Amino acid sequence: MIIKLLRLLNTESNCTLPKISQSINQSVIQTLGMIAQVNQIEPELIRSENGSFKLSRQINWLNQEQINSLLMTHEINHQIIILGETLSTNTYSLNNINSYPRPTVISCELQTGGRGRFGRKWLSKIATDLTSSLIY
């Protein structure tokens, strides 16, 4: 749902809270919670000015069609799956390992529950970090 919020704000500047909530089908309280969560991941990404909200920077999303085209151009036989938001690409891959052909790369726009070395939790920066896992 965070990705839906960010995609909306990426295409429309200066949205009011009621308009955002209606567009993403969430209550005002839920929307404010999502805005707070985004700003915890990346401080000041969503800014409020004069009763409306906007992004502090443009977000360049991964483009599934462009990636597939590049893979075909270079004759690379990998399937690429781009998720909007997931807790962990590794967890998603393990849970869906039999659903995809080999090799498949699972990537996402936002990873919210990744684990690093020694079980340390980490979050990806929104549309900045490339998080991925390989099913082979």
C-alpha positions in Angstrom: 0.0 0.0 0.0 3.0 2.3 0.6 4.0 1.9 -3.0 0.5 2.9 -4.1 0.7 6.1 -2.0 4.1 7.0 -3.4 3.1 6.3 -7.0 0.2 8.7 -6.5 2.3 11.4 -5.0 4.9 10.9 -7.7 2.4 11.7 -10.4 0.3 14.3 -8.6 1.8 17.1 -6.7 0.1 18.9 -3.8 -2.5 16.3 -2.8 -4.8 16.9 0.1 -5.1 14.2 2.8 -8.8 13.4 1.9 -7.9 13.1 -1.8 -4.9 10.8 -1.0 -7.0 8.6 1.4 -9.8 8.3 -1.2 -7.3 7.5 -4.0 -5.6 4.7 -2.1 -8.8 3.5 -0.4 -7.6 4.0 3.1 -8.9 6.0 6.1 -7.3 9.3 6.9 -5.7 7.8 10.0 -4.3 4.8 8.0 -3.0 7.3 5.4 -1.3 9.4 8.1 0.3 6.2 9.5 1.6 5.3 6.1 3.0 8.8 5.6 4.7 8.5 9.0 6.1 5.0 8.0 7.5 6.4 4.8 9.2 9.3 6.5 10.7 6.9 9.1 12.3 5.0 6.2 13.4 8.1 4.4 13.0 11.3 6.5 11.2 14.2 4.7 10.4 12.2 1.6 6.7 13.2 2.0 6.3 16.8 3.0 3.2 18.7 4.1 2.8 22.3 2.9 -0.3 24.4 3.4 -2.6 21.4 3.9 -1.3 19.3 1.0 1.3 16.6 0.6 4.0 16.2 -2.0 7.3 14.3 -2.5 10.6 16.0 -1.8 12.1 14.2 -4.8 11.0 12.5 -7.9 11.0 8.7 -7.7 12.3 6.6 -10.6 10.6 3.3 -10.5 11.9 0.0 -11.9 10.5 -0.6 -15.3 9.6 -4.3 -15.9 9.1 -3.9 -19.7 12.4 -2.1 -20.2 14.3 -4.7 -18.1 12.7 -7.5 -20.0 13.6 -5.8 -23.3 17.2 -5.4 -22.3 17.4 -9.0 -21.2 16.1 -10.2 -24.6 18.5 -7.8 -26.4 21.5 -9.4 -24.6 20.1 -12.9 -24.8 20.0 -13.3 -21.0 17.6 -16.1 -20.1 16.4 -14.9 -16.7 12.9 -14.2 -15.6 12.7 -10.9 -13.6 9.9 -10.4 -11.1 9.5 -6.9 -9.6 7.4 -6.7 -6.5 6.1 -3.4 -5.2 6.6 -4.0 -1.5 7.7 -7.1 0.4 9.1 -7.9 3.8 12.1 -9.7 2.2 13.0 -10.8 -1.3 14.7 -13.9 0.3 11.6 -14.9 2.2 9.4 -14.3 -0.8 11.7 -16.4 -3.0 11.8 -19.3 -0.5 8.0 -19.2 -0.1 7.5 -19.2 -3.9 10.5 -21.3 -5.1 8.4 -23.8 -7.0 6.3 -21.1 -8.7 9.0 -19.7 -10.9 11.3 -21.2 -13.6 15.1 -21.2 -13.0 16.8 -18.8 -13.1 14.5 -16.1 -11.7 15.5 -12.8 -10.1 13.1 -11.4 -7.5 13.4 -7.7 -6.9 11.3 -5.1 -5.2 10.7 -1.3 -5.0 10.6 -1.4 -1.2 11.8 -4.1 1.2 10.6 -3.5 4.8 11.8 -6.5 6.7 15.2 -7.5 5.3 17.8 -9.3 7.4 21.5 -8.7 7.1 24.4 -10.4 8.8 23.8 -11.7 12.3 20.1 -11.3 11.8 20.2 -7.5 11.8 17.0 -5.9 10.4 17.3 -3.3 7.7 15.1 -1.3 5.4 15.8 -0.5 1.8 15.7 3.2 0.7 12.7 3.8 -1.5 13.4 3.4 -5.2 17.1 3.9 -4.5 18.4 0.5 -3.2 18.2 -2.5 -5.4 17.2 -5.5 -3.3 17.0 -8.8 -5.0 17.2 -12.6 -4.6 18.0 -15.3 -7.2 16.1 -18.5 -7.6 18.3 -21.0 -9.4 
